[in-house]
Amino acid sequence: MPTTTPADVLARRSQLILSGDADGLADLFAPDAVMEFCFHGPPGTPVRIAGREAIREYSQQVMASSLRIEELEVTELYQTQDPSVVVAEMRAKATVTATGRSLTATSIQVLRIQDGRIALFRDFADPRVFQELMEDARAGS
């Protein structure tokens, strides 16, 4: 029986994000999964989201926003001493549809993947990039 690797899970996550499938993305998380955003983003941005259904709601909100992710790539993937934990270097290209402004952002993500599901997603991205874009989007609305 084939085993789902962390690289498989991350590839599937990228496909779901790029296709705008918020429900499919949420289903990739364990029922009691946690998402943490380690650097505070714009006001109203959550720092911690607990549970698959809360992740589903958040994913639906993000995918309904004017921020469109056009490319999402794992540029490096590191295995830790714990076989369920990986560190991913990510690169995303996105556009704010309201303004046409685009960006390329990099981040570091720490994920705990158990039984083919994401149990922990911890993101270390510079929120200033997204804050500037979203401010532009609000100004263009």
C-alpha positions as CSV (number, residue, x, y, z in Angstrom):
1,M,0.0,0.0,0.0
2,P,1.6,3.3,-1.0
3,T,2.4,5.8,1.7
4,T,1.6,9.5,1.3
5,T,4.8,11.5,1.7
6,P,5.0,15.1,3.0
7,A,5.9,16.2,-0.6
8,D,2.7,14.5,-1.9
9,V,0.6,16.4,0.7
10,L,2.3,19.7,-0.1
11,A,1.8,19.1,-3.9
12,R,-1.9,18.4,-3.3
13,R,-2.2,21.5,-1.1
14,S,-0.7,23.6,-3.9
15,Q,-3.1,22.2,-6.4
16,L,-6.1,22.9,-4.2
17,I,-5.0,26.5,-3.5
18,L,-4.3,27.2,-7.2
19,S,-7.7,25.8,-8.2
20,G,-9.5,27.8,-5.5
21,D,-10.8,24.7,-3.8
22,A,-11.3,25.9,-0.2
23,D,-13.3,22.8,0.8
24,G,-10.7,20.4,-0.6
25,L,-8.0,22.4,1.1
26,A,-9.7,22.2,4.5
27,D,-10.3,18.5,4.0
28,L,-6.5,18.1,3.7
29,F,-6.2,19.1,7.4
30,A,-6.8,16.8,10.3
31,P,-10.1,17.4,12.2
32,D,-8.2,19.0,15.2
33,A,-5.5,20.7,13.0
34,V,-4.0,24.1,14.0
35,M,-2.8,26.9,11.7
36,E,-0.5,29.5,13.2
37,F,0.7,32.7,11.6
38,C,3.8,33.6,13.6
39,F,4.0,37.3,12.5
40,H,1.0,39.5,13.0
41,G,-0.6,40.5,9.7
42,P,-3.1,43.3,9.0
43,P,-5.7,44.0,11.7
44,G,-8.3,41.3,11.7
45,T,-5.9,38.6,10.5
46,P,-6.1,35.6,12.9
47,V,-2.9,34.5,14.6
48,R,-4.2,31.0,15.3
49,I,-7.0,28.9,13.8
50,A,-8.0,25.7,15.4
51,G,-10.0,22.9,13.9
52,R,-10.8,21.8,10.3
53,E,-14.1,23.7,10.1
54,A,-12.5,26.9,11.3
55,I,-9.7,26.3,8.7
56,R,-12.5,25.8,6.1
57,E,-14.1,29.1,6.9
58,Y,-10.8,30.9,6.9
59,S,-9.9,29.3,3.5
60,Q,-13.2,30.3,2.0
61,Q,-12.7,33.9,3.1
62,V,-9.2,34.1,1.7
63,M,-10.1,32.5,-1.6
64,A,-13.1,34.9,-1.9
65,S,-10.8,37.9,-1.5
66,S,-9.2,39.8,-4.3
67,L,-5.8,38.1,-3.7
68,R,-5.2,35.5,-6.4
69,I,-2.3,33.1,-6.0
70,E,-1.1,32.2,-9.4
71,E,2.0,30.1,-8.5
72,L,2.9,28.3,-5.3
73,E,6.1,26.3,-5.2
74,V,8.0,24.4,-2.6
75,T,11.5,25.5,-3.3
76,E,13.1,23.4,-0.6
77,L,11.8,20.7,1.7
78,Y,13.7,19.6,4.8
79,Q,13.0,16.6,7.0
80,T,13.4,17.0,10.7
81,Q,14.3,14.4,13.3
82,D,10.6,13.8,13.8
83,P,9.5,12.0,10.7
84,S,6.1,13.7,10.8
85,V,7.6,17.3,10.8
86,V,8.9,19.0,7.7
87,V,10.1,22.5,7.0
88,A,9.2,24.0,3.6
89,E,10.7,27.0,1.9
90,M,7.8,28.4,-0.2
91,R,7.6,30.9,-3.1
92,A,4.2,32.3,-4.1
93,K,3.3,34.6,-6.9
94,A,0.0,36.5,-6.5
95,T,-2.0,39.4,-7.9
96,V,-4.6,41.6,-6.3
97,T,-7.3,41.5,-8.9
98,A,-8.8,44.9,-7.8
99,T,-5.6,46.7,-8.6
100,G,-3.6,44.4,-10.9
101,R,-0.6,44.7,-8.5
102,S,1.5,41.5,-8.3
103,L,4.1,40.2,-5.9
104,T,6.4,37.4,-5.3
105,A,6.7,36.4,-1.6
106,T,8.7,33.8,0.2
107,S,8.0,32.1,3.5
108,I,9.1,29.3,5.7
109,Q,6.5,26.8,6.8
110,V,6.7,24.2,9.5
111,L,4.2,21.4,9.1
112,R,3.3,18.3,11.0
113,I,1.8,15.7,8.7
114,Q,0.2,12.6,10.1
115,D,-1.7,9.9,8.2
116,G,-1.6,12.1,5.0
117,R,-3.3,15.0,6.8
118,I,-1.8,18.3,8.0
119,A,-2.1,18.4,11.8
120,L,0.0,21.6,12.3
121,F,0.7,24.4,9.8
122,R,3.0,27.2,11.2
123,D,3.7,30.0,8.7
124,F,6.7,32.4,9.0
125,A,6.0,35.0,6.3
126,D,6.6,38.7,6.3
127,P,3.0,40.1,6.7
128,R,4.1,43.6,5.5
129,V,4.0,42.4,1.8
130,F,0.4,41.2,2.1
131,Q,-0.6,44.2,4.2
132,E,0.6,46.6,1.4
133,L,-1.3,44.6,-1.2
134,M,-4.5,44.4,0.7
135,E,-4.3,48.1,1.5
136,D,-4.0,48.7,-2.3
137,A,-6.9,46.4,-2.9
138,R,-9.1,48.3,-0.4
139,A,-8.1,51.6,-1.9
140,G,-8.9,50.3,-5.4
141,S,-12.4,49.1,-4.4
